[in-house]
Amino acid sequence: MVNFKEEIAALKAKGLQRKMRFIASANDRYITLDGKKVLNLCSNNYLGLANDRRLEKAAISAIKKFGIASGASRLVSGSTVLHRELEKKLARFKKQEAALVYTSGYSANLGIISSIVGRGDIVFSDRLNHASIIDGIILSRAELVRYPHKDIEALDKLLNRPPAPAAAGSSRVPRQKKLIITDSVFSMDGDIAPIPELLRLAEKYDCLLMIDEAHATGVLGKNGRGALEHFGIKANERIIQMGTLSKALGGLGGFVCGSGELIDYLVNRSRSFIFSTSLPAALCASALKVIEIIEKDGALRQRLKENANFLRRGLKDMGFDTLDSKDTAIIPVLTKEPKLTMEFSRRLFTEGIFVQGIRPPTVSEGLCRLRITVMATHTKKDLEFTLAKFKELGTDTNSLNLTGGISVCP
Ligand SMILES: Cc1ncc(COP(=O)(O)O)c(C=O)c1O
């Protein structure tokens, strides 16, 4: 039998035990966490819209009309006209032919990947891709080949490798499909995937290219459409865009955009779509409203960009290692060691700032970090206060014992 107590004790000894914390306020610039009001630098609500009155109004009026829950999966009886409207709007927003909504980004990745590839196929996945992508690949039973982070040359070599010959007498199906898959914005590193080069390789080796737009939608591109707009790439049949409504879009739910045929196929084959109760109509209503806001109002995105640049620049100038993060709302501060990371996070909390420490298995051993996420609604004062506290704590080498831990200039 598994001894859960021992398993937890082992995690604790390594500084890897996780505990839930509880928020008693709306998801905003400031939150009340474990009874304390703190500056929130730990939310993917990048545009600050999760608590927007316009979204709230849209959701409440949908609840009044459609009720709280949808009562069944989409193909049974859980599809409302709002689902249809949202899918049309998402497809238009992402400049693709069609879209399909899931109940979360996690479930979208599982359902998309496991239905478009299977045994005998091969998936090339960036080493830093999100866990939901890895889980989708494992579920699909396709071969998983992880390429070094953003390393186009290494990926080219891997794609060029001849397939291993089938063993004599083996009934193995010859490889059929090749899929390259990447986060557009890496969730823990805040850097951007080299999408144009990946697309070039996808064309060269006749692969599908799937991009996970979780942290790019609403953030990247002139109109917030994501990484393709950021790089000036036109959507085409080779590209599958997955995304989530739960981050800059301030709601909940996942989605995929692509060709009409792809969406028809997923409706028929994607198990996490077929066998799960559908997203409540209220969340479709708030998503419809948020896309309307994002399309009309570029000011929020501009403020987000300015805030993130200001904070990143300030941290860098103090000597903190923010890895390759750039142009996104995610700023990692490398702390390397788990106990030290959590101690830094605890001290920040004491000072009134909530920044979560990130440890294995979310990141590799030795690469623990504080993951800061910036919001458009943070004020200059909030960010200056944050920089002052990082300076105070990060250079307090005696009491924090940061030697060999946080990369900070003396
Ligand atoms: C890159 C990436 N993909 C997918 C997901 C899953 O999305 P959701 O939170 O909507 O389930 C996340 C969530 O953190 C993510 O960071």
The ligand as a MOL file (V3000), in Angstrom:
LIG
                    3D

  0  0  0     0  0            999 V3000
M  V30 BEGIN CTAB
M  V30 COUNTS 16 16 0 0 0
M  V30 BEGIN ATOM
M  V30 1 C 0.7340 26.9710 -21.4630 0
M  V30 2 C -0.5320 26.5100 -20.7950 0
M  V30 3 N -1.3660 25.7060 -21.4730 0
M  V30 4 C -2.5070 25.2660 -20.9280 0
M  V30 5 C -2.8710 25.6080 -19.6470 0
M  V30 6 C -4.1460 25.0950 -19.0710 0
M  V30 7 O -5.1310 26.0760 -19.1390 0
M  V30 8 P -6.3210 26.1390 -18.0780 0
M  V30 9 O -5.7670 26.7700 -16.8480 0
M  V30 10 O -7.3630 26.9410 -18.7550 0
M  V30 11 O -6.7440 24.7310 -17.8270 0
M  V30 12 C -2.0410 26.4470 -18.8970 0
M  V30 13 C -2.4270 26.8220 -17.5200 0
M  V30 14 O -1.6880 27.2110 -16.6990 0
M  V30 15 C -0.8400 26.9080 -19.4860 0
M  V30 16 O -0.0050 27.6940 -18.8040 0
M  V30 END ATOM
M  V30 BEGIN BOND
M  V30 1 1 1 2
M  V30 2 1 2 3
M  V30 3 2 2 15
M  V30 4 2 3 4
M  V30 5 1 4 5
M  V30 6 1 5 6
M  V30 7 2 5 12
M  V30 8 1 6 7
M  V30 9 1 7 8
M  V30 10 2 8 9
M  V30 11 1 8 10
M  V30 12 1 8 11
M  V30 13 1 12 13
M  V30 14 1 12 15
M  V30 15 2 13 14
M  V30 16 1 15 16
M  V30 END BOND
M  V30 END CTAB
M  END
